Amino acid sequence: MSIKNLSYFRNLPAGATIQEMGARLYEAIADIDQQIGNVAQQTNSSRASQPSAPPKISALNVTAADGIFDAKITDTSASYRGIEYFLEHSPTPHFSAPTVIHLGTTRNWRGALGNQSLYWRAYSGYSTSPASAPVYHGGAQPKVVVGGGQSSGPPMQASSGSGTATTRGNQGGSGYGKTPFGNGVVTAPVR
């Protein structure tokens, strides 16, 4: 980062007036402020606080046959570069301990989960923001999708969450996490 007037202050000229130093100090601080704003814009972050969640995605559609599930997220909201998408599935419509699938920047997923009956939801987020509100397959009331086929595969293991959410897996809808630091810690861990 290059800051205006650093050399001026490093080698303060003899006879510099308070007014001149004040004007140059103002220029230096304004330059720092502008550069911090540029970094915040380029990284989709906020200068003042945690960025807000992105707008809710438009729709989620999930189909299945022979134990293979196919999910498609539609997102027509205004978003910035770096937005990422998450799917969650659960054997219950309450999503009390969902399994999270991080899609990254793509909006489609296809995978074999066997002949299971699963409920699905999706949301988006930035690495520095909270997750958007979830959208459910089926609309306001989650609709079950049956995998079909002969194989059910092994039983699903309990969810251990995602991101900084607790490892109990009971913080669905968090994507990167609901707190800035791991396992629900509110302040920065000591390194």
Summary of the structure (lengths in Angstrom):
residues: 191
radius of gyration: 23.9
end to end distance: 26.1
largest distance: 88.6
contacts: 531
relative contact order: 0.15
helix: 17%
strand: 24%
